[in-house]
Amino acid sequence: MNLAALLADIVPHADPAWERIEVRGLDYDSRRIGPGFVFFAFPGSRTSGALFARDAVERGAVAVVSELEPPPDFPVPWIRAAHGRRALALMSLRFYGRPDERLRLTGVTGTNGKTTTVFAIDAMLRHAGRTAAMAGTVLYRIAGREAPAVNTTPESLDLVRMMDELARAGGTDFVFEVSSHALALERIHGFRFHTALFTNLTQDHLDFHGTMEAYFAAKHRLFEGAGGPPPRFAIVNEDDPWTERIVTAPQTERWSYGLGARARFRAVDIEAGFHGVRFTIAHPGGRTRIESPMCGLISVYNLTAAFAAGLSLGLEPEAAAAGLAACRAVPGRFERIDMGQPFLVVVDYAHTEDALQNLIQAARALGPKRVITVFGCGGDRDKLKRPRMGETAAALSDLVVVTSDNPRSENPLEIINDILVGLRRRDTPHEVEPDRREAIRLAIGRAAAGDIVLIAGKGHETCQVLADRTIAFDDRAVAREVLAEYGYGGPRGGES
């Protein structure tokens, strides 16, 4: 495809010479540029892509697309775009022949529950025999091939490449998490969605968005179309107060889910315990029984949302229920660490007030003698949630161990002090241990038969980001090591 065709309607004034430039690839990383590629030079918070433009040309780039002013005497066309990431998205879709129109795209957005919901939808589709792909916080899976996740929502070019790979493999469905950052940064601009799903909205990412209004506005873009057509289906949480502010287009079929009487997909007859959850979904087509090893009321919401998405994608209710039963575990989401100890150890990604509350309540539903909660808060992120998470942990736990999460450039003790402001509003016993490994050791050492130890905040993550370095750190591995130090045998799994 020539450069002029790729840029049609993206830049106001086309150069006739662009028709003679054949484009063989696109990239925003100069290290991956090859002969005939177009390089996208984005402005960055630390390093501008413009600094790598000459390196891209040396590697064979035939043009550069950027919002920035061109450097003097630049040897190839420097194309000014009003919005670089919109240009990347649209040009990626054109270069790969609009794979978003050859597949059914499902986007899942919200503060909590995105990962579990995406895993559940993907499990339903694969159990029904479809060739599908998924992308999210934990991993990317394309037609059976897996790769570690880089971002919750990758750059548009990476998403389009996944779609193209899936379509070439005869795939039908692509399900992925759509973060508020991705929406604000136009990473899905112009994509055609079949189904858009909203889980909930609670305080998070205010360091990036500034206000809850701006955070919601970013999420809402998925239901507007985000530069593309509005989704065919919108699936929304009827019980979340932000849902009533989601406006859908006339051509979008709106389905609600939840526990309330107004929900189109309503969860009833709920049984929750150590075995997981069992409940019935009442829906326009009848009543369908759901059984899952996932724990807690939040799992009921996530599974009901996934069930509705499955029906929007053409699955029969019985097939959807069978697929949900087959979804055995989501890494770092209520993941049980079993070394034969007489108490339960659970690792979970909960890193917001709402998620932490849901986690501890799910643990309480299992009927433990005590709940011991280990958690911290990330540095260089929303500071306002720290005291609120401290108070939530104290209100619902029997013992709280406050530690470090990913402190990044902040002093870990200052983050902990912010947490303690809220925690000390309650009389709950608590310990402070900035070293996360020692905090996990302390909590497990305090546990007795019948207790539950919750290790919250990092879930599936395998590293810890400090001010001067990033170190290998996996809560699940550390918990197993500590349990072994205390003399427990195994391992005997760790899946939920």
N, C-alpha and C positions, 0 to 999 in steps of 0.2 A: 504494500500500500504506500502511496506517495504522501509526502509531508502535508501537502495542501489538503488532501482528502481527510487526513487525520485531524487537521486544525479547523475544518469547516465549522463556522458559527461559534468558534471558541475565541478567536481573535478578530477584531473589527476589520483589519486591513491585511489582505493576503498578498504575498509577493508571488508573481507568476513563476519565478524561479523555483518555488517550493514544489511545483508539480514535477520537476525533474529530479527531486531528491527522494530516492527510495528508502523506506524505513524498514529495518530488519529486526528491531527490538526497542524496548523502552526500559528505562530504569532510573531510579533516584539515588542509587549507590554507585559512585564512580568506579568502584572496584569491580563491578559486574558489567561494565560497559564493554561492548564489542563493536566491530566495524558495522556501520550503518545504524547505530542506535541513536535514539533521542535521550538526552540527559535532562532530568528535572532538578533544578537548583532551588531548593526551598530555603527561606530564611529560617534560622534556628536560634534557640535561646542561648546556646553555647558556641556553636560553629555554623556559619552559613554555608549552604551548599555551593554558593558562588565560588568559594575558595577551592572547590574540587572540580570546577568546570574545565579548567585547562588540562587537568589530569584526564578528564573524560574525553576531551578532544584527542589527546595523545593516544588514547586507547581505541579511537575510531568513531567517536560521536560525530554525527553529521549536523546536529542542531542542539540548542539548549532552550528549554522552556522555563521561564522564571517570572516572578513578580518584580524582581530586582532590576536595577539599572545595569546595562551591559558594561563589562570592563572595556577600557579603550583598546582598539585594534584587535577585537576578538576575531579569530579566524573562521568561524562558522556562524550561520544565522543564530542570533540571540533573540528569541521570540518572547515579547512581553505579554503575559497573561494577567488578567485582572485578579484571578485567583488560581494559584498554581496547583492546589490539590484538586480543585474542580476540573482543571484541564487534564490532570493525570487520570482522573476517574473516567472522564468521557473518552479520552484518547485510548485508554486501556480497553474499554468496552468495544470501541470501533476496531482496534487492532486485532482483537481476538474474536471478532464476529458476533458480538452481543451474546455471550453464553448465558447471561441472565435471562434472556428470552427463550433459551433452549432448556432451561431448568425451572423448577419451582423453588423460589427463594423464601425462606422463613427467617425473619429477624426477631430476636428476643432482646428486649430492653427492660430496664428497671434497675433498682439499687441492689436488691438481693434476689437470689434464686435463678439468675440467668444460666449459670453453668449447669445446675441440676436439671433445669427444664430443657436445655439443649441436649444434654446427654439422654434424657428420657425420650425426646422426640426422635433422636437419631436411633435409639434402641428399637422404638416402634417401627420405624421405616425399615431397618435392616431385618428385623424379625419377620416383617411382611414380605421379604424377598426383594426389596428395592435396593438399588445401588445408590448410596447416598454419601454425602460428605458433611462434616461438621467442623466448626472452628470456634474456639473460645479461650478462656483463661488458662485451662489446663493443657490442652493439646489441639492439634489439627489432625483430622482424619479424612482422607480423600480416597474413596473406593477401596478401603481396607488398608491403605498405606498411612502410617502415623508419623507425625513429626512434633517436636516440642513447640509449645506456643511461645511467640515472641511478645505480642501484644494481645489484649483481650480481643480487639478488632484490628486486624492487620491493615496496612495501607491498601488502597483500592487496587493497585496493580497486582498485589499478592493475592487478594481475594479473587480477582478476575482470572488470574492464572489457575487458581484452585478450581474455579468454575469450569474453565476450559478443559483442564485435566479430567474432571468428573464427566463432562459432556462427552469427551472423546472415549471415555471408558463405558459409555452407554448409561451413564447415571441419570437420575431423574430429580433428585432433591438435594438442596444445599441448605443446611440449618446453621445459623451462627449467632453468637452474642453480638449485640450492637451497643457499644458503650457510649456514654454521653460525650466522651472525648472524641470518639470517631465521628459522631454526628456533628459536633461543633467544628471539627477540623475537616469536614466534607469528605471523609474517607469512603462514604457510600453514595456520593452524589451521582444522580442519574440512574441508579440501580432500579430494576423493576422487581418489586416484592410481591409474592403471592399472599403471604401471611405475615402480619406484624403482631407481636405479642408483648403486652405490658404486664410485668410482675407486680411492682410496687414502687413507691418512691419514699425514701427516708433520707435523713441528712448524710451527705457524703460529698466529697470532691468540691467543697466550697472554696478550697485553695485555688481551684481552676476556674470555677464558674462564678464565684463571688456571692451569689444569692441562690436561694431555693427556686426563685422564679426563673432565673437564668438556667438553672439545672433542669427544671421541668421543661422549659422551652426547647432545650437541646433534645431531650427525650421525645418531645412531641413531634419533632421534625420527621421521625420515622413514619408517623401516621399521616403526615401531610404529603409524603412522597420523597422528601429530601432531594429535590431536583429531578426526580423521576415521577412516574404516575403514582397515584395513591394505591396502597395495597388492595388486593381483592378482598381480603379478610382482615379484620382487626379483632384481636382477642384480648380482652381487658379484665382486670381484677375488679369485680363489682364492689368488693369490700374495702378497697383502698380509696381514701378521700380524694386523691388527685385524679382518679379515673373520670369523675364527672366533668373535669375540665378538658378531657381529650375529645377533640372535635374530629369527626371522621367525614370523609367526602361522601356524597350521595351514592357513588358507585361502589363504595366499600361496604361489605356486609359485616356488621358489628355483632360479635358474640361476647357475652360476659360469662365469667365463672366466679365461684366463691362459695360461701356457706349460707348467704342470705337468700331469702325467698325470691328476690328479683333476678337472681343469676340464671342464665340460660343453661349453664352446666353447673349443677349444684351438688356439692358433696354432703351426703347424709349418712346416718348410721355409722359414725366413725368409731373405730376401735384402734387405740394406739398403745403400744407396749414395747417390750424388749424385742419382740418378733418383728417389729416394723409397724406398718399401718394397714388396716383393712377398712374399706368404706365403699359406699355405693355412689355412683354419679347418676343423678336424675337429669335427663336431657330430653330434647324433643323426640328423639327416636326410642325412648324407653328408659330403662334403668340398667346400669352395667356395674358389676361388682369388680372392685380393684383391690389387689393384694400386692404389697411391695415390702421389701426388707428395709426400706428407708424409714427413719424415725421422725416423729414430731409432727405437729400441726402444719408447720411450714411445708413439709413434704406433701401433705394433702393438697395444699394450694398448688405446688409445683406440678404434681402429677395430674391434677384436674386441668390445669392450663395445658399441659402436654397432650392430654387426651383430646381436648377441644381442638388443638392444632392438628392432631392426627386426623380427626374427622374433616377438618377444612382441607386437608391434603388428600382426601378420598379414601381413607381407611374405614373399614367397618368397625363398629364398636367392639366386637369380640376380638378382632385382630389387634386393635389398639390396646385393649386390656392385657392380652397375652404379651405384647411387646413391653408394656410397662413392668409386668412381672419378671421379664427377662433382664431388666436393667438392674444388675446386681449391686454395683458400687460406683460411686463418683469419687475419684481421688481427692482426699482432703476435705470431704464433706461428710461429717459425722463418721469418720473412718475409725473403726475400732482397732486397737492395738492389743492383741491377745498373746501373751506369753505364759498363760496358765496361772496368772495372778488371780486372787479372790476378789478383785475389784475391777471395775471397767475403766479403761483409759481410752479417751476419744480425742482425735485431732480434727479440728474444723477451721475453715477459712474465715469464720465470722470476724469482721473487722469494722463493723458499724454498730451503733447502739441497738438498732432493730434486730440485726443478725445475731448479736450476742444474747439478746433477750430470747429470741427464738431457740437458740442453741441450748441455753440453760433450762428453758421450759421443757424442751424435748427430753433433756436428761432427767428433769424432775418427774416426767410422766412415766419413767421406767421404775420409779419407786425406790430410789437409793436411800441409804441411811444418811449420807451427806454428799453434797456437791462441792468439789474443790475446783476452782477456776483459776487457770493461769492465762494471763493475757498482757499485752502492752499495746501501744499505739504507734503508728508510723511517724517518722520525722518528715519535715517539709511537706506536710499535708494538713488538712483541716484541723485546726487546734480546738475549735469549739466543741467537737464531739468527745474530746478526751474526758472532761469531768462527767459528762453524761454517761459515757461507757463505764466509768468508775462507779457511779451511783447504781447503774443497772446491775453490774456484777455483784456489788455489795447487797443489793436488795434481794437477789435471787440465790446467792451462794451461801454456803456455810463457812467457807474459808476462801479468801482471794489471795493469790500470789501475783503481785504486780511486777512486770519485768520489761525487757526491751523487745520491740518488734523489729522493724527496719529503721533504726534511728536516722540513717542518712547523715546529713550535715549537722543535725541538732545534737545537743548534749543529752544523752539518755536520761540523766537525772532530772533535767528540766521537763522532759516529756512525762516522766513518772510523777513529778510534782503536780503537773496539770491533772493527771488522772486522780491523784489523791485528794484533790479539792472536792471532787464529787463523791469519792469512796468514803470519805470521812464524815459525810452527812448521815451515815449509818453506823451502827455499832458492830458491824460484822468483823470478826477477826481477820487480820490481813498481815501479809509479809511483803517486804520489798527486797527483790533480788535482781539487780540489773543484768547479770549474766544469765542469758536465757537457758543455757544448759543446766546451770546450777538451780535455776527456778523450777525447771522440770524435775530435777532430782529432789528438790525440797518437797514439791507437791506429792510426788509418788511416795516419798518417804513418810509423809503424813497420812497416806491413805490406809484404811483398814478394810476388812472384808465387808462387802456390800456398798462401798462408796463408789462414786464416779469422779474421775479426774478429767476435766476438760482442758485441753491445750488449744487455745483459740488465737486466731489472727493470721497465721501463715499457711495453714492447710497443706496444699500440694507443693508449696514452694520449696526449693532445694538450696537456697542460699540466703544469707543475711547481709543487708547492705549497711555498712558502717561509714563513718565520715571519710576514712582514708583508704578503705578497701572493701571488697566483697568477699565473704568467706562461705565455704560450703556449710550448709546447715539445713537439716530436714527434721522437723519436729517428730515425724514418725520414726525415723532412724534413731534419733536421740532417745525417744521414749523406750524403744526396744533395748538400746544399750543400757539405759538406766535400770530397766526391769531385770536385765541379765545380771547387772551388778548386785541387785538385791536378791539374786539367787533363783529367779524364776526361769523355767525352761521354755523351750519352744524354738523358733516362733511357730505359732499355729494360725498364721494368716494375717488378718488385719483389715479384711474387707468388711463393708457393711452392706 
